Amino acid sequence: MGAVFSCIRDLFRSIGACIMGVINAIATGIKVVINGIVSVLGVLVSCLTCGYVGRRRRTSTRMHNRSRPVY
């Protein structure tokens, strides 16, 4: 009788582990989607507030000296 109980217990443990694996996979997928949405919204807010598109590159006025002429 103890062997049957042990077998049933292990069966339920493996089913529980399977269900937890599926739940963890779903949670990871939801996290990835939410992080993607947050990143896109961050880019949009940055663009609308001229944080990304409106920024101009600083041009250096310093002359570069070269040791030999470029032909």
Secondary structure, 3 states (H helix, E strand, C coil): CHHHHHHHHHHHHHHHHHHHHHHHHHHHHHHHHHHHHHHHHHHHHHHHCCCCCCCCCCCCCCCCCCCCCCC
